[in-house]
Amino acid sequence: MTSMLHRFDRNAPFQLKVQQAELDYVTASRAAAATIAENYVGVALHE
């Protein structure tokens, strides 16, 4: 997630476009946002 949210001086223009595309996908897709959230905080356990 860090590589998606932060820009680095060493990134080539192509890498910046890939980064923007990933961010656009996560912000436009409910499924992608849920995946990021689950990976960040963990999947809820049901008892």
LOVEX-430289 format. One record per atom (N, C-alpha, C, CB): residue number from 1; residue in three letters; chain; atom name; x, y, z. Coordinates in Angstrom, 2 decimals, padded with zeros to 5 digits. Atoms other than C-alpha are relative to their C-alpha. Glycine has a CB too. Layout:
<nodes>
num:NUM&residu:ALA&chaine:A&atome:CA&xx:X&yy:Y&zz:Z
...
</nodes>
This chain:
<nodes>
num:1&residu:MET&chaine:A&atome:N&xx:000.82&yy:-001.18&zz:000.00
num:1&residu:MET&chaine:A&atome:CA&xx:000.00&yy:000.00&zz:000.00
num:1&residu:MET&chaine:A&atome:C&xx:000.88&yy:001.25&zz:000.00
num:1&residu:MET&chaine:A&atome:CB&xx:-000.94&yy:-000.01&zz:001.20
num:2&residu:THR&chaine:A&atome:N&xx:-000.90&yy:-001.16&zz:-000.01
num:2&residu:THR&chaine:A&atome:CA&xx:002.92&yy:002.35&zz:000.63
num:2&residu:THR&chaine:A&atome:C&xx:000.38&yy:000.41&zz:-001.41
num:2&residu:THR&chaine:A&atome:CB&xx:001.25&yy:-000.29&zz:000.82
num:3&residu:SER&chaine:A&atome:N&xx:-000.42&yy:-000.33&zz:001.37
num:3&residu:SER&chaine:A&atome:CA&xx:004.02&yy:002.11&zz:-002.99
num:3&residu:SER&chaine:A&atome:C&xx:-001.15&yy:000.59&zz:-000.82
num:3&residu:SER&chaine:A&atome:CB&xx:000.55&yy:-001.24&zz:-000.69
num:4&residu:MET&chaine:A&atome:N&xx:001.15&yy:-000.55&zz:000.72
num:4&residu:MET&chaine:A&atome:CA&xx:000.49&yy:002.99&zz:-004.11
num:4&residu:MET&chaine:A&atome:C&xx:-000.30&yy:001.44&zz:000.45
num:4&residu:MET&chaine:A&atome:CB&xx:-001.24&yy:-000.89&zz:000.22
num:5&residu:LEU&chaine:A&atome:N&xx:000.39&yy:-001.29&zz:-000.56
num:5&residu:LEU&chaine:A&atome:CA&xx:000.11&yy:006.05&zz:-001.86
num:5&residu:LEU&chaine:A&atome:C&xx:001.11&yy:001.05&zz:000.04
num:5&residu:LEU&chaine:A&atome:CB&xx:-000.51&yy:-000.19&zz:001.37
num:6&residu:HIS&chaine:A&atome:N&xx:-001.11&yy:-000.94&zz:-000.08
num:6&residu:HIS&chaine:A&atome:CA&xx:003.57&yy:007.63&zz:-001.91
num:6&residu:HIS&chaine:A&atome:C&xx:000.77&yy:000.04&zz:-001.30
num:6&residu:HIS&chaine:A&atome:CB&xx:000.94&yy:-000.36&zz:001.16
num:7&residu:ARG&chaine:A&atome:N&xx:-000.84&yy:-000.15&zz:001.20
num:7&residu:ARG&chaine:A&atome:CA&xx:005.57&yy:009.00&zz:-004.81
num:7&residu:ARG&chaine:A&atome:C&xx:001.46&yy:-000.01&zz:000.40
num:7&residu:ARG&chaine:A&atome:CB&xx:-000.35&yy:001.30&zz:-000.77
num:8&residu:PHE&chaine:A&atome:N&xx:-001.42&yy:000.07&zz:-000.24
num:8&residu:PHE&chaine:A&atome:CA&xx:009.26&yy:008.28&zz:-004.97
num:8&residu:PHE&chaine:A&atome:C&xx:000.74&yy:000.63&zz:-001.17
num:8&residu:PHE&chaine:A&atome:CB&xx:000.45&yy:-001.46&zz:000.23
num:9&residu:ASP&chaine:A&atome:N&xx:-000.77&yy:-000.69&zz:001.03
num:9&residu:ASP&chaine:A&atome:CA&xx:011.80&yy:010.36&zz:-006.88
num:9&residu:ASP&chaine:A&atome:C&xx:000.61&yy:-000.96&zz:-001.02
num:9&residu:ASP&chaine:A&atome:CB&xx:001.09&yy:000.84&zz:000.63
num:10&residu:ARG&chaine:A&atome:N&xx:-000.68&yy:000.96&zz:000.88
num:10&residu:ARG&chaine:A&atome:CA&xx:013.39&yy:007.24&zz:-008.36
num:10&residu:ARG&chaine:A&atome:C&xx:-000.94&yy:-000.66&zz:-001.01
num:10&residu:ARG&chaine:A&atome:CB&xx:000.66&yy:-001.07&zz:000.83
num:11&residu:ASN&chaine:A&atome:N&xx:000.95&yy:000.64&zz:000.91
num:11&residu:ASN&chaine:A&atome:CA&xx:010.19&yy:006.16&zz:-010.15
num:11&residu:ASN&chaine:A&atome:C&xx:000.04&yy:000.62&zz:-001.39
num:11&residu:ASN&chaine:A&atome:CB&xx:-001.42&yy:000.09&zz:000.56
num:12&residu:ALA&chaine:A&atome:N&xx:000.05&yy:-000.43&zz:001.39
num:12&residu:ALA&chaine:A&atome:CA&xx:010.15&yy:006.34&zz:-013.92
num:12&residu:ALA&chaine:A&atome:C&xx:-001.44&yy:000.44&zz:-000.32
num:12&residu:ALA&chaine:A&atome:CB&xx:000.46&yy:-001.14&zz:-000.96
num:13&residu:PRO&chaine:A&atome:N&xx:001.36&yy:-000.44&zz:000.38
num:13&residu:PRO&chaine:A&atome:CA&xx:007.17&yy:007.98&zz:-015.68
num:13&residu:PRO&chaine:A&atome:C&xx:-000.98&yy:-001.17&zz:-000.17
num:13&residu:PRO&chaine:A&atome:CB&xx:000.06&yy:000.79&zz:-001.29
num:14&residu:PHE&chaine:A&atome:N&xx:000.89&yy:001.16&zz:000.14
num:14&residu:PHE&chaine:A&atome:CA&xx:005.77&yy:004.54&zz:-016.54
num:14&residu:PHE&chaine:A&atome:C&xx:-000.46&yy:-000.51&zz:001.36
num:14&residu:PHE&chaine:A&atome:CB&xx:000.71&yy:-001.12&zz:-000.77
num:15&residu:GLN&chaine:A&atome:N&xx:000.36&yy:000.48&zz:-001.34
num:15&residu:GLN&chaine:A&atome:CA&xx:005.86&yy:003.49&zz:-012.89
num:15&residu:GLN&chaine:A&atome:C&xx:-001.02&yy:000.93&zz:000.65
num:15&residu:GLN&chaine:A&atome:CB&xx:001.26&yy:-000.12&zz:000.88
num:16&residu:LEU&chaine:A&atome:N&xx:000.98&yy:-000.95&zz:-000.54
num:16&residu:LEU&chaine:A&atome:CA&xx:003.98&yy:006.66&zz:-011.93
num:16&residu:LEU&chaine:A&atome:C&xx:-001.39&yy:-000.24&zz:-000.60
num:16&residu:LEU&chaine:A&atome:CB&xx:000.44&yy:001.44&zz:-000.28
num:17&residu:LYS&chaine:A&atome:N&xx:001.29&yy:000.31&zz:000.64
num:17&residu:LYS&chaine:A&atome:CA&xx:001.26&yy:005.75&zz:-014.45
num:17&residu:LYS&chaine:A&atome:C&xx:-000.60&yy:-001.29&zz:000.57
num:17&residu:LYS&chaine:A&atome:CB&xx:000.17&yy:-000.13&zz:-001.52
num:18&residu:VAL&chaine:A&atome:N&xx:000.47&yy:001.24&zz:-000.61
num:18&residu:VAL&chaine:A&atome:CA&xx:001.04&yy:002.22&zz:-013.01
num:18&residu:VAL&chaine:A&atome:C&xx:-000.54&yy:000.29&zz:001.39
num:18&residu:VAL&chaine:A&atome:CB&xx:001.14&yy:-001.04&zz:000.06
num:19&residu:GLN&chaine:A&atome:N&xx:000.43&yy:-000.38&zz:-001.33
num:19&residu:GLN&chaine:A&atome:CA&xx:000.78&yy:003.70&zz:-009.53
num:19&residu:GLN&chaine:A&atome:C&xx:-001.35&yy:000.70&zz:-000.04
num:19&residu:GLN&chaine:A&atome:CB&xx:001.06&yy:000.90&zz:000.66
num:20&residu:GLN&chaine:A&atome:N&xx:001.27&yy:-000.72&zz:000.12
num:20&residu:GLN&chaine:A&atome:CA&xx:-002.03&yy:006.04&zz:-010.61
num:20&residu:GLN&chaine:A&atome:C&xx:-001.12&yy:-000.95&zz:-000.40
num:20&residu:GLN&chaine:A&atome:CB&xx:000.12&yy:001.12&zz:-001.03
num:21&residu:ALA&chaine:A&atome:N&xx:001.01&yy:000.97&zz:000.42
num:21&residu:ALA&chaine:A&atome:CA&xx:-003.87&yy:003.18&zz:-012.31
num:21&residu:ALA&chaine:A&atome:C&xx:-000.43&yy:-000.88&zz:001.18
num:21&residu:ALA&chaine:A&atome:CB&xx:000.53&yy:-000.87&zz:-001.15
num:22&residu:GLU&chaine:A&atome:N&xx:000.33&yy:000.81&zz:-001.17
num:22&residu:GLU&chaine:A&atome:CA&xx:-003.69&yy:001.07&zz:-009.14
num:22&residu:GLU&chaine:A&atome:C&xx:-000.88&yy:000.79&zz:000.98
num:22&residu:GLU&chaine:A&atome:CB&xx:001.28&yy:-000.47&zz:000.71
num:23&residu:LEU&chaine:A&atome:N&xx:000.78&yy:-000.84&zz:-000.89
num:23&residu:LEU&chaine:A&atome:CA&xx:-005.00&yy:003.95&zz:-007.04
num:23&residu:LEU&chaine:A&atome:C&xx:-001.40&yy:000.25&zz:-000.56
num:23&residu:LEU&chaine:A&atome:CB&xx:000.71&yy:001.34&zz:000.24
num:24&residu:ASP&chaine:A&atome:N&xx:001.30&yy:-000.19&zz:000.64
num:24&residu:ASP&chaine:A&atome:CA&xx:-007.79&yy:004.64&zz:-009.53
num:24&residu:ASP&chaine:A&atome:C&xx:-000.86&yy:-001.25&zz:000.15
num:24&residu:ASP&chaine:A&atome:CB&xx:000.18&yy:000.34&zz:-001.50
num:25&residu:TYR&chaine:A&atome:N&xx:000.75&yy:001.26&zz:-000.11
num:25&residu:TYR&chaine:A&atome:CA&xx:-008.80&yy:000.96&zz:-009.44
num:25&residu:TYR&chaine:A&atome:C&xx:-000.54&yy:-000.19&zz:001.42
num:25&residu:TYR&chaine:A&atome:CB&xx:000.89&yy:-001.18&zz:-000.39
num:26&residu:VAL&chaine:A&atome:N&xx:000.42&yy:000.19&zz:-001.39
num:26&residu:VAL&chaine:A&atome:CA&xx:-008.92&yy:000.81&zz:-005.64
num:26&residu:VAL&chaine:A&atome:C&xx:-001.10&yy:000.99&zz:000.39
num:26&residu:VAL&chaine:A&atome:CB&xx:001.20&yy:000.14&zz:000.94
num:27&residu:THR&chaine:A&atome:N&xx:001.00&yy:-000.98&zz:-000.37
num:27&residu:THR&chaine:A&atome:CA&xx:-010.95&yy:004.00&zz:-005.38
num:27&residu:THR&chaine:A&atome:C&xx:-001.30&yy:-000.16&zz:-000.80
num:27&residu:THR&chaine:A&atome:CB&xx:000.54&yy:001.40&zz:-000.21
num:28&residu:ALA&chaine:A&atome:N&xx:001.19&yy:000.17&zz:000.83
num:28&residu:ALA&chaine:A&atome:CA&xx:-013.40&yy:002.96&zz:-008.12
num:28&residu:ALA&chaine:A&atome:C&xx:-000.68&yy:-001.35&zz:000.21
num:28&residu:ALA&chaine:A&atome:CB&xx:000.36&yy:000.15&zz:-001.46
num:29&residu:SER&chaine:A&atome:N&xx:000.53&yy:001.36&zz:-000.14
num:29&residu:SER&chaine:A&atome:CA&xx:-013.91&yy:-000.70&zz:-007.20
num:29&residu:SER&chaine:A&atome:C&xx:-000.26&yy:-000.33&zz:001.47
num:29&residu:SER&chaine:A&atome:CB&xx:000.97&yy:-001.03&zz:-000.61
num:30&residu:ARG&chaine:A&atome:N&xx:000.34&yy:000.38&zz:-001.38
num:30&residu:ARG&chaine:A&atome:CA&xx:-015.76&yy:-001.71&zz:-004.04
num:30&residu:ARG&chaine:A&atome:C&xx:000.74&yy:-001.28&zz:000.40
num:30&residu:ARG&chaine:A&atome:CB&xx:-001.53&yy:-000.19&zz:000.14
num:31&residu:ALA&chaine:A&atome:N&xx:-000.69&yy:001.26&zz:-000.29
num:31&residu:ALA&chaine:A&atome:CA&xx:-014.22&yy:-005.19&zz:-004.27
num:31&residu:ALA&chaine:A&atome:C&xx:001.49&yy:000.25&zz:000.29
num:31&residu:ALA&chaine:A&atome:CB&xx:-000.16&yy:-000.98&zz:-001.17
num:32&residu:ALA&chaine:A&atome:N&xx:-001.41&yy:-000.30&zz:-000.22
num:32&residu:ALA&chaine:A&atome:CA&xx:-010.69&yy:-003.78&zz:-004.55
num:32&residu:ALA&chaine:A&atome:C&xx:000.20&yy:000.73&zz:001.33
num:32&residu:ALA&chaine:A&atome:CB&xx:000.56&yy:000.85&zz:-001.16
num:33&residu:ALA&chaine:A&atome:N&xx:-000.10&yy:-000.72&zz:-001.27
num:33&residu:ALA&chaine:A&atome:CA&xx:-011.29&yy:-001.41&zz:-001.63
num:33&residu:ALA&chaine:A&atome:C&xx:-000.17&yy:-000.97&zz:001.18
num:33&residu:ALA&chaine:A&atome:CB&xx:-001.06&yy:001.11&zz:000.08
num:34&residu:ALA&chaine:A&atome:N&xx:000.20&yy:000.99&zz:-001.06
num:34&residu:ALA&chaine:A&atome:CA&xx:-012.58&yy:-004.32&zz:000.48
num:34&residu:ALA&chaine:A&atome:C&xx:001.23&yy:-000.87&zz:000.17
num:34&residu:ALA&chaine:A&atome:CB&xx:-001.23&yy:-000.87&zz:-000.30
num:35&residu:THR&chaine:A&atome:N&xx:-001.21&yy:000.81&zz:-000.07
num:35&residu:THR&chaine:A&atome:CA&xx:-009.51&yy:-006.38&zz:-000.37
num:35&residu:THR&chaine:A&atome:C&xx:001.11&yy:000.75&zz:000.71
num:35&residu:THR&chaine:A&atome:CB&xx:000.45&yy:-000.40&zz:-001.40
num:36&residu:ILE&chaine:A&atome:N&xx:-001.02&yy:-000.82&zz:-000.67
num:36&residu:ILE&chaine:A&atome:CA&xx:-007.18&yy:-003.55&zz:000.66
num:36&residu:ILE&chaine:A&atome:C&xx:-000.31&yy:000.10&zz:001.50
num:36&residu:ILE&chaine:A&atome:CB&xx:000.07&yy:001.43&zz:-000.63
num:37&residu:ALA&chaine:A&atome:N&xx:000.39&yy:-000.12&zz:-001.41
num:37&residu:ALA&chaine:A&atome:CA&xx:-009.14&yy:-003.08&zz:003.91
num:37&residu:ALA&chaine:A&atome:C&xx:000.23&yy:-001.31&zz:000.75
num:37&residu:ALA&chaine:A&atome:CB&xx:-001.48&yy:000.41&zz:000.10
num:38&residu:GLU&chaine:A&atome:N&xx:-000.21&yy:001.29&zz:-000.66
num:38&residu:GLU&chaine:A&atome:CA&xx:-009.08&yy:-006.80&zz:004.72
num:38&residu:GLU&chaine:A&atome:C&xx:001.47&yy:-000.31&zz:000.19
num:38&residu:GLU&chaine:A&atome:CB&xx:-000.66&yy:-001.11&zz:-000.82
num:39&residu:ASN&chaine:A&atome:N&xx:-001.44&yy:000.24&zz:-000.12
num:39&residu:ASN&chaine:A&atome:CA&xx:-005.36&yy:-007.02&zz:004.04
num:39&residu:ASN&chaine:A&atome:C&xx:000.63&yy:000.93&zz:001.04
num:39&residu:ASN&chaine:A&atome:CB&xx:000.68&yy:000.18&zz:-001.35
num:40&residu:TYR&chaine:A&atome:N&xx:-000.55&yy:-000.98&zz:-000.93
num:40&residu:TYR&chaine:A&atome:CA&xx:-004.73&yy:-003.93&zz:006.17
num:40&residu:TYR&chaine:A&atome:C&xx:-000.34&yy:-000.34&zz:001.45
num:40&residu:TYR&chaine:A&atome:CB&xx:-000.52&yy:001.39&zz:-000.33
num:41&residu:VAL&chaine:A&atome:N&xx:000.44&yy:000.24&zz:-001.38
num:41&residu:VAL&chaine:A&atome:CA&xx:-006.78&yy:-004.84&zz:009.27
num:41&residu:VAL&chaine:A&atome:C&xx:-000.24&yy:-001.48&zz:000.31
num:41&residu:VAL&chaine:A&atome:CB&xx:-001.26&yy:000.78&zz:000.27
num:42&residu:GLY&chaine:A&atome:N&xx:000.26&yy:001.41&zz:-000.20
num:42&residu:GLY&chaine:A&atome:CA&xx:-007.35&yy:-008.56&zz:008.78
num:42&residu:GLY&chaine:A&atome:C&xx:-001.46&yy:-000.32&zz:-000.30
num:42&residu:GLY&chaine:A&atome:CB&xx:000.35&yy:-000.41&zz:001.44
num:43&residu:VAL&chaine:A&atome:N&xx:001.36&yy:000.45&zz:000.31
num:43&residu:VAL&chaine:A&atome:CA&xx:-010.41&yy:-010.56&zz:007.84
num:43&residu:VAL&chaine:A&atome:C&xx:-000.75&yy:-000.23&zz:001.31
num:43&residu:VAL&chaine:A&atome:CB&xx:000.02&yy:-001.31&zz:-000.86
num:44&residu:ALA&chaine:A&atome:N&xx:000.82&yy:000.20&zz:-001.20
num:44&residu:ALA&chaine:A&atome:CA&xx:-013.23&yy:-010.59&zz:010.40
num:44&residu:ALA&chaine:A&atome:C&xx:-000.20&yy:-001.49&zz:000.25
num:44&residu:ALA&chaine:A&atome:CB&xx:-001.36&yy:000.72&zz:-000.15
num:45&residu:LEU&chaine:A&atome:N&xx:000.22&yy:001.39&zz:-000.39
num:45&residu:LEU&chaine:A&atome:CA&xx:-013.53&yy:-013.85&zz:012.28
num:45&residu:LEU&chaine:A&atome:C&xx:-001.43&yy:-000.14&zz:000.50
num:45&residu:LEU&chaine:A&atome:CB&xx:001.00&yy:-000.45&zz:001.09
num:46&residu:HIS&chaine:A&atome:N&xx:001.37&yy:000.26&zz:-000.41
num:46&residu:HIS&chaine:A&atome:CA&xx:-017.02&yy:-015.24&zz:012.68
num:46&residu:HIS&chaine:A&atome:C&xx:-000.03&yy:-001.22&zz:000.90
num:46&residu:HIS&chaine:A&atome:CB&xx:-000.93&yy:-000.20&zz:-001.23
num:47&residu:GLU&chaine:A&atome:N&xx:000.06&yy:001.13&zz:-000.94
num:47&residu:GLU&chaine:A&atome:CA&xx:-017.68&yy:-017.45&zz:015.68
num:47&residu:GLU&chaine:A&atome:C&xx:-001.38&yy:-000.59&zz:000.03
num:47&residu:GLU&chaine:A&atome:CB&xx:000.40&yy:000.43&zz:001.41
</nodes>
